Amino acid sequence: MDSAIKKSIDWANYSTKDDKHWFYYGLKKPVGPMTWQGIEEVSKKYPDLFVSYESSGNSAKIKHWLPGEIIITAREEISNQGA
């Protein structure tokens, strides 16, 4: 559980960057890479979306997936702490 919490916080911080290292799980395979803004657009249509971040942008290296909603919530919490 601690690992998932740390990863969600790390990924929330990574989501503020404008790089194409994000993937979502669709049609039984990773879709991407794309920016976090792209993930947000897809999540509007599919709110139960699972996402992953891979610093190399290579989907073959993905090891972990988290619900997109967790990253969105972590982003909000980080933003609220900075306010």
MOPAC internal coordinates of N, CA, C and O (Angstrom, degrees):
PM7 1SCF
backbone

  N    0.0000 0     0.00 0     0.00 0    0    0    0
  C    1.4436 1     0.00 0     0.00 0    1    0    0
  C    1.5303 1   110.12 1     0.00 0    2    1    0
  O    1.2310 1   120.21 1   136.92 1    3    2    1
  N    1.3144 1   117.21 1   -43.08 1    3    2    1
  C    1.4631 1   120.16 1   179.79 1    5    3    2
  C    1.5246 1   111.27 1   -59.73 1    6    5    3
  O    1.2310 1   120.98 1   141.66 1    7    6    5
  N    1.3287 1   115.72 1   -38.34 1    7    6    5
  C    1.4598 1   120.48 1   179.49 1    9    7    6
  C    1.5315 1   110.85 1   -63.83 1   10    9    7
  O    1.2310 1   119.80 1   138.95 1   11   10    9
  N    1.3155 1   117.99 1   -41.05 1   11   10    9
  C    1.4649 1   121.86 1   179.67 1   13   11   10
  C    1.5262 1   110.70 1   -66.83 1   14   13   11
  O    1.2310 1   120.39 1   141.71 1   15   14   13
  N    1.3202 1   116.86 1   -38.29 1   15   14   13
  C    1.4676 1   120.43 1   178.29 1   17   15   14
  C    1.5125 1   110.38 1   -65.57 1   18   17   15
  O    1.2310 1   120.31 1   133.82 1   19   18   17
  N    1.3323 1   117.02 1   -46.18 1   19   18   17
  C    1.4600 1   120.54 1   178.91 1   21   19   18
  C    1.5233 1   110.62 1   -61.60 1   22   21   19
  O    1.2310 1   120.35 1   135.58 1   23   22   21
  N    1.3121 1   116.94 1   -44.42 1   23   22   21
  C    1.4605 1   120.63 1  -179.56 1   25   23   22
  C    1.5257 1   110.80 1   -62.77 1   26   25   23
  O    1.2310 1   119.84 1   139.47 1   27   26   25
  N    1.3261 1   117.90 1   -40.53 1   27   26   25
  C    1.4650 1   119.83 1  -179.73 1   29   27   26
  C    1.5267 1   111.13 1   -65.15 1   30   29   27
  O    1.2310 1   120.03 1   142.90 1   31   30   29
  N    1.3115 1   117.55 1   -37.10 1   31   30   29
  C    1.4675 1   120.87 1   177.06 1   33   31   30
  C    1.5248 1   110.16 1   -68.59 1   34   33   31
  O    1.2310 1   120.27 1   135.13 1   35   34   33
  N    1.3265 1   117.08 1   -44.87 1   35   34   33
  C    1.4670 1   120.54 1   177.52 1   37   35   34
  C    1.5242 1   110.46 1   -58.87 1   38   37   35
  O    1.2310 1   120.58 1   131.76 1   39   38   37
  N    1.3246 1   116.49 1   -48.24 1   39   38   37
  C    1.4553 1   120.13 1  -178.25 1   41   39   38
  C    1.5256 1   111.51 1   -65.46 1   42   41   39
  O    1.2310 1   119.95 1   144.70 1   43   42   41
  N    1.3165 1   117.70 1   -35.30 1   43   42   41
  C    1.4684 1   120.19 1   176.40 1   45   43   42
  C    1.5264 1   109.68 1   -61.11 1   46   45   43
  O    1.2310 1   120.47 1   139.11 1   47   46   45
  N    1.3209 1   116.70 1   -40.89 1   47   46   45
  C    1.4643 1   120.13 1   176.88 1   49   47   46
  C    1.5269 1   111.38 1   -67.04 1   50   49   47
  O    1.2310 1   119.79 1   138.75 1   51   50   49
  N    1.3169 1   118.01 1   -41.25 1   51   50   49
  C    1.4684 1   121.43 1   177.93 1   53   51   50
  C    1.5269 1   111.24 1   -63.29 1   54   53   51
  O    1.2310 1   120.22 1   149.99 1   55   54   53
  N    1.3176 1   117.18 1   -30.01 1   55   54   53
  C    1.4632 1   120.79 1  -176.17 1   57   55   54
  C    1.5230 1   112.65 1   -67.31 1   58   57   55
  O    1.2310 1   119.94 1   166.45 1   59   58   57
  N    1.3074 1   117.71 1   -13.55 1   59   58   57
  C    1.4633 1   120.41 1   178.72 1   61   59   58
  C    1.5261 1   111.93 1   -81.45 1   62   61   59
  O    1.2310 1   120.44 1   169.77 1   63   62   61
  N    1.3240 1   116.76 1   -10.23 1   63   62   61
  C    1.4570 1   121.09 1   179.56 1   65   63   62
  C    1.5267 1   109.42 1   -89.17 1   66   65   63
  O    1.2310 1   120.88 1   -25.95 1   67   66   65
  N    1.3092 1   115.92 1   154.05 1   67   66   65
  C    1.4584 1   120.94 1  -177.77 1   69   67   66
  C    1.5215 1   110.70 1   -99.80 1   70   69   67
  O    1.2310 1   120.93 1  -122.60 1   71   70   69
  N    1.3404 1   115.83 1    57.40 1   71   70   69
  C    1.4608 1   119.46 1   179.30 1   73   71   70
  C    1.5238 1   110.13 1  -118.88 1   74   73   71
  O    1.2310 1   121.04 1   -18.84 1   75   74   73
  N    1.3019 1   115.62 1   161.16 1   75   74   73
  C    1.4678 1   121.55 1  -177.22 1   77   75   74
  C    1.5233 1   109.68 1  -102.03 1   78   77   75
  O    1.2310 1   121.73 1  -100.94 1   79   78   77
  N    1.3331 1   114.29 1    79.06 1   79   78   77
  C    1.4600 1   120.74 1   179.75 1   81   79   78
  C    1.5278 1   111.63 1  -127.49 1   82   81   79
  O    1.2310 1   120.28 1  -171.48 1   83   82   81
  N    1.3182 1   117.07 1     8.52 1   83   82   81
  C    1.4595 1   122.43 1  -176.03 1   85   83   82
  C    1.5182 1   111.43 1   -99.43 1   86   85   83
  O    1.2310 1   121.28 1   -34.55 1   87   86   85
  N    1.3243 1   115.16 1   145.45 1   87   86   85
  C    1.4546 1   122.46 1   177.74 1   89   87   86
  C    1.5188 1   108.22 1  -134.47 1   90   89   87
  O    1.2310 1   120.51 1   -28.78 1   91   90   89
  N    1.3032 1   116.64 1   151.22 1   91   90   89
  C    1.4573 1   120.20 1   167.36 1   93   91   90
  C    1.5148 1   107.45 1  -122.46 1   94   93   91
  O    1.2310 1   121.45 1   -23.17 1   95   94   93
  N    1.3259 1   114.83 1   156.83 1   95   94   93
  C    1.4577 1   119.76 1  -177.75 1   97   95   94
  C    1.5213 1   108.60 1   -92.84 1   98   97   95
  O    1.2310 1   121.07 1   -62.01 1   99   98   97
  N    1.3205 1   115.56 1   117.99 1   99   98   97
  C    1.4544 1   120.33 1  -179.61 1  101   99   98
  C    1.5139 1   110.62 1  -149.14 1  102  101   99
  O    1.2310 1   120.52 1   -34.59 1  103  102  101
  N    1.3108 1   116.62 1   145.41 1  103  102  101
  C    1.4591 1   122.23 1   179.23 1  105  103  102
  C    1.5282 1   112.33 1    51.71 1  106  105  103
  O    1.2310 1   120.75 1  -138.85 1  107  106  105
  N    1.3346 1   116.16 1    41.15 1  107  106  105
  C    1.4639 1   124.42 1   175.73 1  109  107  106
  C    1.5276 1   114.17 1    64.68 1  110  109  107
  O    1.2310 1   120.64 1  -154.56 1  111  110  109
  N    1.3460 1   116.39 1    25.44 1  111  110  109
  C    1.4619 1   120.08 1   176.93 1  113  111  110
  C    1.5271 1   109.57 1  -161.02 1  114  113  111
  O    1.2310 1   120.21 1   -18.35 1  115  114  113
  N    1.3290 1   117.21 1   161.65 1  115  114  113
  C    1.4580 1   120.31 1   176.28 1  117  115  114
  C    1.5332 1   111.13 1   -68.21 1  118  117  115
  O    1.2310 1   121.36 1   -39.30 1  119  118  117
  N    1.3196 1   115.00 1   140.70 1  119  118  117
  C    1.4598 1   121.76 1   175.67 1  121  119  118
  C    1.5198 1   107.30 1  -117.36 1  122  121  119
  O    1.2310 1   120.29 1   -54.33 1  123  122  121
  N    1.3124 1   117.06 1   125.67 1  123  122  121
  C    1.4545 1   122.26 1  -178.78 1  125  123  122
  C    1.5052 1   109.21 1   145.86 1  126  125  123
  O    1.2310 1   119.39 1    11.96 1  127  126  125
  N    1.2808 1   118.77 1  -168.04 1  127  126  125
  C    1.4664 1   128.19 1    10.26 1  129  127  126
  C    1.5298 1   112.09 1   -79.92 1  130  129  127
  O    1.2310 1   121.64 1   -24.00 1  131  130  129
  N    1.3080 1   114.48 1   156.00 1  131  130  129
  C    1.4592 1   122.16 1   178.01 1  133  131  130
  C    1.5116 1   109.70 1  -151.12 1  134  133  131
  O    1.2310 1   120.99 1   -10.13 1  135  134  133
  N    1.3199 1   115.70 1   169.87 1  135  134  133
  C    1.4641 1   120.61 1   176.66 1  137  135  134
  C    1.5210 1   109.39 1   -77.79 1  138  137  135
  O    1.2310 1   120.77 1   -12.53 1  139  138  137
  N    1.3165 1   116.12 1   167.47 1  139  138  137
  C    1.4576 1   119.79 1   176.35 1  141  139  138
  C    1.5298 1   110.28 1   -62.72 1  142  141  139
  O    1.2310 1   119.99 1   145.30 1  143  142  141
  N    1.3245 1   117.63 1   -34.70 1  143  142  141
  C    1.4596 1   120.70 1   178.75 1  145  143  142
  C    1.5373 1   110.07 1   -59.80 1  146  145  143
  O    1.2310 1   120.47 1   142.06 1  147  146  145
  N    1.3286 1   116.70 1   -37.94 1  147  146  145
  C    1.4597 1   120.53 1   175.67 1  149  147  146
  C    1.5152 1   111.72 1   -63.68 1  150  149  147
  O    1.2310 1   120.85 1   139.20 1  151  150  149
  N    1.3236 1   115.97 1   -40.80 1  151  150  149
  C    1.4718 1   120.82 1   177.35 1  153  151  150
  C    1.5226 1   109.90 1   -61.55 1  154  153  151
  O    1.2310 1   120.20 1   136.59 1  155  154  153
  N    1.3238 1   117.23 1   -43.41 1  155  154  153
  C    1.4670 1   120.43 1   179.71 1  157  155  154
  C    1.5261 1   111.43 1   -60.74 1  158  157  155
  O    1.2310 1   120.20 1   140.49 1  159  158  157
  N    1.3197 1   117.23 1   -39.51 1  159  158  157
  C    1.4608 1   120.86 1   178.61 1  161  159  158
  C    1.5281 1   111.01 1   -63.72 1  162  161  159
  O    1.2310 1   120.45 1   134.74 1  163  162  161
  N    1.3203 1   116.75 1   -45.26 1  163  162  161
  C    1.4678 1   120.90 1   179.30 1  165  163  162
  C    1.5292 1   110.16 1   -64.82 1  166  165  163
  O    1.2310 1   120.32 1   141.74 1  167  166  165
  N    1.3371 1   116.99 1   -38.26 1  167  166  165
  C    1.4686 1   120.29 1  -176.99 1  169  167  166
  C    1.5242 1   112.29 1   -68.16 1  170  169  167
  O    1.2310 1   119.93 1   159.76 1  171  170  169
  N    1.3348 1   117.74 1   -20.24 1  171  170  169
  C    1.4649 1   119.77 1   175.38 1  173  171  170
  C    1.5261 1   110.24 1   -65.61 1  174  173  171
  O    1.2310 1   120.87 1   144.91 1  175  174  173
  N    1.3104 1   115.94 1   -35.09 1  175  174  173
  C    1.4605 1   120.70 1   179.72 1  177  175  174
  C    1.5313 1   111.39 1   -86.76 1  178  177  175
  O    1.2310 1   120.68 1   146.44 1  179  178  177
  N    1.3298 1   116.30 1   -33.56 1  179  178  177
  C    1.4753 1   122.44 1  -178.25 1  181  179  178
  C    1.5275 1   109.34 1  -126.67 1  182  181  179
  O    1.2310 1   119.69 1   -98.77 1  183  182  181
  N    1.3203 1   118.19 1    81.23 1  183  182  181
  C    1.4709 1   120.51 1  -175.40 1  185  183  182
  C    1.5284 1   115.26 1   -65.24 1  186  185  183
  O    1.2310 1   119.77 1   162.37 1  187  186  185
  N    1.3274 1   118.05 1   -17.63 1  187  186  185
  C    1.4671 1   120.83 1   179.51 1  189  187  186
  C    1.5286 1   111.56 1   -92.88 1  190  189  187
  O    1.2310 1   120.47 1  -158.04 1  191  190  189
  N    1.2844 1   116.71 1    21.96 1  191  190  189
  C    1.4517 1   125.49 1  -177.02 1  193  191  190
  C    1.5305 1   112.36 1   -60.90 1  194  193  191
  O    1.2310 1   120.47 1   -40.63 1  195  194  193
  N    1.3265 1   116.71 1   139.37 1  195  194  193
  C    1.4631 1   122.18 1   171.14 1  197  195  194
  C    1.5218 1   107.97 1  -102.75 1  198  197  195
  O    1.2310 1   120.94 1   -42.07 1  199  198  197
  N    1.3412 1   115.81 1   137.93 1  199  198  197
  C    1.4591 1   120.97 1  -176.30 1  201  199  198
  C    1.5196 1   111.26 1  -126.36 1  202  201  199
  O    1.2310 1   121.99 1   -18.08 1  203  202  201
  N    1.3228 1   113.79 1   161.92 1  203  202  201
  C    1.4482 1   120.49 1   174.61 1  205  203  202
  C    1.5137 1   108.67 1  -145.91 1  206  205  203
  O    1.2310 1   121.19 1   -26.62 1  207  206  205
  N    1.3192 1   115.33 1   153.38 1  207  206  205
  C    1.4546 1   122.72 1   175.94 1  209  207  206
  C    1.5181 1   106.95 1  -120.78 1  210  209  207
  O    1.2310 1   120.89 1   -51.05 1  211  210  209
  N    1.3079 1   115.91 1   128.95 1  211  210  209
  C    1.4677 1   121.05 1   177.01 1  213  211  210
  C    1.5212 1   107.43 1  -130.39 1  214  213  211
  O    1.2310 1   120.93 1   -65.77 1  215  214  213
  N    1.3336 1   115.83 1   114.23 1  215  214  213
  C    1.4663 1   121.22 1  -173.16 1  217  215  214
  C    1.5219 1   113.47 1   -59.02 1  218  217  215
  O    1.2310 1   120.03 1   154.20 1  219  218  217
  N    1.3203 1   117.56 1   -25.80 1  219  218  217
  C    1.4637 1   120.19 1   178.76 1  221  219  218
  C    1.5299 1   111.69 1   -83.58 1  222  221  219
  O    1.2310 1   120.24 1   165.74 1  223  222  221
  N    1.3334 1   117.15 1   -14.26 1  223  222  221
  C    1.4483 1   120.83 1  -175.92 1  225  223  222
  C    1.5179 1   112.93 1    75.40 1  226  225  223
  O    1.2310 1   120.58 1  -166.75 1  227  226  225
  N    1.3316 1   116.50 1    13.25 1  227  226  225
  C    1.4642 1   122.39 1  -177.29 1  229  227  226
  C    1.5283 1   109.16 1  -105.57 1  230  229  227
  O    1.2310 1   120.41 1   -65.46 1  231  230  229
  N    1.3218 1   116.82 1   114.54 1  231  230  229
  C    1.4635 1   120.21 1  -176.15 1  233  231  230
  C    1.5272 1   113.11 1   -64.45 1  234  233  231
  O    1.2310 1   119.99 1   156.96 1  235  234  233
  N    1.3196 1   117.62 1   -23.04 1  235  234  233
  C    1.4747 1   120.27 1   179.48 1  237  235  234
  C    1.5334 1   111.58 1   -66.64 1  238  237  235
  O    1.2310 1   119.88 1   161.83 1  239  238  237
  N    1.3271 1   117.83 1   -18.17 1  239  238  237
  C    1.4641 1   121.33 1  -178.27 1  241  239  238
  C    1.5280 1   113.57 1   -95.82 1  242  241  239
  O    1.2310 1   119.91 1  -178.60 1  243  242  241
  N    1.3143 1   117.78 1     1.40 1  243  242  241
  C    1.4689 1   120.94 1  -178.58 1  245  243  242
  C    1.5214 1   110.02 1   -65.84 1  246  245  243
  O    1.2310 1   121.29 1   -49.59 1  247  246  245
  N    1.3319 1   115.13 1   130.41 1  247  246  245
  C    1.4653 1   121.29 1   179.31 1  249  247  246
  C    1.5210 1   112.77 1  -115.66 1  250  249  247
  O    1.2310 1   120.07 1   153.82 1  251  250  249
  N    1.3362 1   117.47 1   -26.18 1  251  250  249
  C    1.4612 1   120.89 1  -173.27 1  253  251  250
  C    1.5193 1   110.95 1  -134.52 1  254  253  251
  O    1.2310 1   121.44 1   -32.79 1  255  254  253
  N    1.3197 1   114.85 1   147.21 1  255  254  253
  C    1.4527 1   123.08 1   174.59 1  257  255  254
  C    1.5233 1   107.83 1  -127.63 1  258  257  255
  O    1.2310 1   120.72 1   -37.04 1  259  258  257
  N    1.3240 1   116.23 1   142.96 1  259  258  257
  C    1.4631 1   121.45 1   174.82 1  261  259  258
  C    1.5218 1   108.74 1  -132.65 1  262  261  259
  O    1.2310 1   120.39 1   -27.25 1  263  262  261
  N    1.3198 1   116.85 1   152.75 1  263  262  261
  C    1.4676 1   118.48 1   173.58 1  265  263  262
  C    1.5309 1   109.73 1   -60.70 1  266  265  263
  O    1.2310 1   120.38 1   -46.28 1  267  266  265
  N    1.3083 1   116.87 1   133.72 1  267  266  265
  C    1.4577 1   120.88 1  -179.84 1  269  267  266
  C    1.5147 1   112.38 1   -56.83 1  270  269  267
  O    1.2310 1   120.51 1   145.72 1  271  270  269
  N    1.3206 1   116.62 1   -34.28 1  271  270  269
  C    1.4631 1   121.15 1  -178.94 1  273  271  270
  C    1.5328 1   111.66 1   -60.06 1  274  273  271
  O    1.2310 1   120.26 1   148.14 1  275  274  273
  N    1.3112 1   117.12 1   -31.86 1  275  274  273
  C    1.4708 1   120.13 1   178.34 1  277  275  274
  C    1.5229 1   110.29 1   -65.68 1  278  277  275
  O    1.2310 1   120.11 1   138.93 1  279  278  277
  N    1.3196 1   117.39 1   -41.07 1  279  278  277
  C    1.4663 1   120.72 1   179.41 1  281  279  278
  C    1.5243 1   109.73 1   -68.05 1  282  281  279
  O    1.2310 1   120.52 1   138.46 1  283  282  281
  N    1.3172 1   116.62 1   -41.54 1  283  282  281
  C    1.4658 1   120.29 1   178.02 1  285  283  282
  C    1.5259 1   110.37 1   -60.61 1  286  285  283
  O    1.2310 1   120.25 1   135.72 1  287  286  285
  N    1.3258 1   117.12 1   -44.28 1  287  286  285
  C    1.4683 1   121.15 1   178.78 1  289  287  286
  C    1.5271 1   111.05 1   -64.50 1  290  289  287
  O    1.2310 1   120.17 1   137.08 1  291  290  289
  N    1.3265 1   117.28 1   -42.92 1  291  290  289
  C    1.4723 1   120.62 1   178.49 1  293  291  290
  C    1.5294 1   110.58 1   -62.55 1  294  293  291
  O    1.2310 1   120.01 1   140.37 1  295  294  293
  N    1.3378 1   117.59 1   -39.63 1  295  294  293
  C    1.4660 1   121.15 1   177.13 1  297  295  294
  C    1.5275 1   110.57 1   -59.59 1  298  297  295
  O    1.2310 1   120.82 1   135.92 1  299  298  297
  N    1.3254 1   116.04 1   -44.08 1  299  298  297
  C    1.4748 1   121.11 1   179.93 1  301  299  298
  C    1.5110 1   110.40 1   -63.15 1  302  301  299
  O    1.2310 1   120.02 1   136.52 1  303  302  301
  N    1.3286 1   117.56 1   -43.48 1  303  302  301
  C    1.4632 1   121.32 1  -179.91 1  305  303  302
  C    1.5300 1   110.97 1   -63.46 1  306  305  303
  O    1.2310 1   120.49 1   136.27 1  307  306  305
  N    1.3129 1   116.67 1   -43.73 1  307  306  305
  C    1.4655 1   120.93 1   179.07 1  309  307  306
  C    1.5234 1   109.62 1   -62.77 1  310  309  307
  O    1.2310 1   120.67 1   136.69 1  311  310  309
  N    1.3180 1   116.32 1   -43.31 1  311  310  309
  C    1.4660 1   121.57 1   179.10 1  313  311  310
  C    1.5271 1   110.89 1   -62.35 1  314  313  311
  O    1.2310 1   120.25 1   137.00 1  315  314  313
  N    1.3369 1   117.13 1   -43.00 1  315  314  313
  C    1.4654 1   121.19 1   179.87 1  317  315  314
  C    1.5201 1   112.13 1   -66.27 1  318  317  315
  O    1.2310 1   119.83 1   147.35 1  319  318  317
  N    1.3337 1   117.92 1   -32.65 1  319  318  317
  C    1.4585 1   120.94 1   179.18 1  321  319  318
  C    1.5222 1   111.11 1   -71.00 1  322  321  319
  O    1.2310 1   120.91 1   149.06 1  323  322  321
  N    1.3332 1   115.86 1   -30.94 1  323  322  321
  C    1.4642 1   120.15 1   179.73 1  325  323  322
  C    1.5100 1   113.06 1   -80.58 1  326  325  323
  O    1.2310 1   120.64 1   165.79 1  327  326  325
  N    1.3436 1   116.38 1   -14.21 1  327  326  325
  C    1.4697 1   120.40 1  -177.38 1  329  327  326
  C    1.5075 1   112.37 1   -81.37 1  330  329  327
  O    1.2310 1   120.10 1   180.00 1  331  330  329

